[in-house]
C-alpha cells in the first residue's frame, strides 16, 4: 500500500509556507513553485508582474500514515490568513492568493469540509476569501494546470 500522497497549497510567499511544512512530522518533501497560470514555464519576474495568473505554491509529499490530509490543511489554515485577497502580510499581488489545488475528489471534499467548518465556527474575524468563481481561492483538480516545480 502506497502511503505517500501529495498536497499543493498556496498561502502567500512559498518560502514561508515551505518553512512551516519542513518542520511537520510526516512530511517527506516540500517543493516550491508556481501553478494555475497561463504559461508553461514562467519566470519569477513574469509571475511577480501579475500578468501570468500563477500563484506561488508548495507541493508536499507526505506519509499519510503519519499525517493526514486534514492535518495538512489544519496547519495551512493555522499559519496564514485566508481572509485577505491577494495578500499575506507585507506581500501583495495575485501570486500571493490563498489557494488549494486538490489531487483527488477526496481531497476536494476534505478541503471544502474544512473550509465550511472554519467558516461556521467563525475561526477568523473576517470571512474566508472566495475567489475566481470557486468555493475557495482556486480548487482545481484534474491535471493540475500549469504546475512549475
Order of alpha helices (4+ residues) and beta strands (2+ residues): beta-alpha-beta-alpha-beta-alpha-beta-beta-beta-alpha-beta
